[in-house]
Amino acid sequence: MTPRGRPRDTQVDERVLRIAADLIFERGYTGLSIDEVAEQAGVAKTTLYRRWPTKDHLAVAVVARLQADHEIDETGDIRADLVNNLDKIAAALNRMRAAGGREGPSAGVAGELVAAAARHDDIGKLAREQYAERNALGLALIERARVRGELRADLDAEALFDQLAGALYYRVLITGAPVDRAYVERLVSSALEGNLTCQ
């Protein structure tokens, strides 16, 4: 069966998401306007609403696009690998937190995206799928270290990953404390205590 209507223009998608990202980082979540994105992209508002029904949907799509190139660095040293990869997550969270020039302990756009997932079931489902896909990379990293004998054979990889990544989100969303590389190094050292086969 031949699909009805014109095929979706991926160039329009890319242009819209780039413009929306620029607005978010320049002005924060409140500065993102569907009307302004449509005007700058040279498309009708109805075109945007067909793709992204609300500002929440558009913002989540922007973040998904930014995270699409997240790659896992692996050197064979699980301590260094966890620090390097968690540092990437921390950098992305800090970028979201600082969007719009915000300073201090505010969760910024990161908090708005969590709220968006709570407001819209479809966004919540999409966010969980995105995190599951990205988290699988981190879990595989830990599992390979376990298999090669660097970590204890009875290690619970999922619990270790949750302990590490969860701490970053907790600090950004709840306490507002910084998540810099120094904190990541402390976090990894604490989590690996007792889990490395050679301490």
Phi, psi and omega in degrees: 000134180281128179298144179277152177077176180281148177295151181294133182274106182293335177293324176296315179304311182298318181296315181297314182294324178294315180295317179297319178298316179301317180294318180298313183287333179280319189240354183085181184297319182293338180275358178278122182233125178301318181300314182291321178299314180299317181296313182292328181278348180071035179231162179287148178301326180298327177298316179294316183294332176293326181273316184228100188299334181221169175299323177303314181298319180294316180298319179295322178296322177299312182294321178300320179294319180293329182272352186298333183262015179293119180240150178268127174269133181226122180250345185099356175250104189298325179297310180295320182295318179293318179299312182297319183282323175292329178296325176295317178297316180299318180298319179294318178296318179295323178296319178293323182292325184269357182305137180082012178078017181289145178231165177088200190278002182301143177281345176056222183297328179302317178293321179297324181290324175296318178296321179298320179295329178283330182282329187233120180302320183291325177291319178301317179295315180297317180297317179296321178295318180296316180293322179299319180294315181289320181295330179300328179294316179293320178296320179295323177300313179294317181297319179296323177294324177294315182296322181278002172092007180282331178244158180304144183295331182266013181298138174269099185299319182295317180295320179296315181296317179299320179299320183283301183294321181300323180296323179296312181294323179299315181293320181288314188274331187251303187271336182076006180289156182292150174236077180259180183297324179300318178294318179301318180296317177297318181298312181296316180300317180294317183291328182276348179304120180086353181257341178281142178286331176239103183285000000 
